[in-house]
Amino acid sequence: MSSVNEGKLGKEDDAANSESFRDSIATIDKKGKRAWVFAQKPKGRLYNLRSKLSVLYLVVFFGLPFIKVNGDPLFLFNIVERKFILFNMIFWPQDFFIFGLGMLIFIIFIALFTIIYGRVFCGWACPQTIFMELIFRKIEYWVEGDAAYQKALQKQKSSPEKIRKKVTKHLLFFLVSFIIANTLLAYIIGVDELFSIMREPLSMHIGGLTSMLIFTAVFYGIYSSFREQVCLIVCPYGRMQGVLLDKNSIVVAYDYVRGEPRHKFTKKEENKKGDCIDCFQCVKVCPTGIDIRNGTQLECTNCTACIDACDNMMERVNLPKGLIRYDSENGIKNKLKMQFTNRMKGYTAILFLLIVVEVVLLSTRTDIDATVLRAAGQMYQEQPDKRISNLYTIRLINKTRINYPVQFKLESMHGEIRVIGKELNVKPEGIVAGEFFIILDKKEIKQRKTKLLIGIYSGDKKIKTVKTNFFSPVVYVP
């Protein structure tokens, strides 16, 4: 019995050891210090495709703030002035619920996308990955060389060559960070304001200059030092995937059925075991330092560098490609194709419903936003001509670039609206407030609290209808 128990304990220990990688992070050593990742330069079909797509992403990112329609940027997220422009549509804080719903739709889309395709977004479209792997990492390869040269340079004592390469690399890092920071600032304050900060005396733009320097320092710190730790520590998406992924999710995966048991490559067929030749090329190219053969991990961003590296080695030893590939757990273990599960159907239905609601809200959104409130501290006023009046305040917000003179009409019953002072005129993208009386004949009043509809017009065009309440002292009985 003791030998049987020892055998069971031995298997349990092996299982525990095989999962021990999940108890630590590849970029942190046993002493808790940072383990720097010297990723080998990837090459291959997918890396080339990602590089080409990144050019498109970068053209859009750096070019979008400079595109204007009718004098306004195509995209603006001005938090300071609380003004937001999305594809020539102006949004104000009053439209924040539309933004909120849009964010909810985006989160559900990410969840649905992750359930089906894993972290494809991280590897192919995330700005952090694009900037790090396809800009800053390439600068590093160009200045310092591939991983082996970088390691040697790091260990090398201070010398003119080392100083020259390090200074050149960090100057280029800072320059690119400065460009990215200014582009991001252009999305917030607009290109015209950004150019004003550059042209005019610094004393006139202390706030803008400070923001520019802070953004530059943050980006420089991320891409020169923090790097992959953003994905591991800061970004919550990696932790979300542990909840969202299932056995049908498509991820970058190692085909352990075909690859195990691993072995060192030999041409002797009798010594051959699995297809994995234990060359560690998939580990050497990984920008987060993991071994994809251990399975799906928090650190994996699905960048596909390991796929290209493995395919290259398989081609060299005359074995089929695809030992590491996009696939699901069921696809590898049971050779099943992707299935549209009930969970996927549920997320899709919710996403479709939210998109419909968002479209309705955008299509019914009015050019003028109006808020009508009864004047504080006043109930009603009795007029000498047997009429009752209530005093109201109105606040109008013009969401367009058109000047709007406005008039008010009672929609639900006969009566008079008398504006105090001049007629209201809302300037483009402006806000105006005013006061007016609603005067009703006592014969029109049937109850103490009467609901009214007020139509807001600009000329003959009706812009909006608002609701309010009218109070009177008594119910009139003829």
Secondary structure, DSSP 8 states (H G I E B T S, - for coil): -HHHHHHHHHHHHHHHHHTGGGGS-TTB-TTS-B---------SHHHHHHHHHHHHHHHHHHHGGG-EETTEESEEEETTTTEEEETTEEE-GGGHHHHHHHHHHHHHHHHHHHHHHTTHHHHHT-HHHHHIIIIIHHHHHHHH-SHHHHHHHHHS-S-HHHHHHHHHHHHHHHHHHHHHHHHHHHHHH-HHHHHHHHHS-GGG-HHHHHHHHHHHHHHHHIIIIITTHIIIII-THHHHHHHH--TT--EEEE-HHHH-S-----S-GGG--SS-----HHHHT-TT---GGG-S-TT-----HHHHHHHHHHHHTT--S-SEEEE-HHHHHS-------HHHHHHHHHHHHHHHHHHHHHHT--SEEEEEEE-TT---EEETTTEEEEEEEEEEEE-SSS-EE-EEEESSS--EEEESSS--EE-TT-EEEEEEEEEEEGGG--SSEEEEEEEEEETTEEEEEEEEEEE-SS----
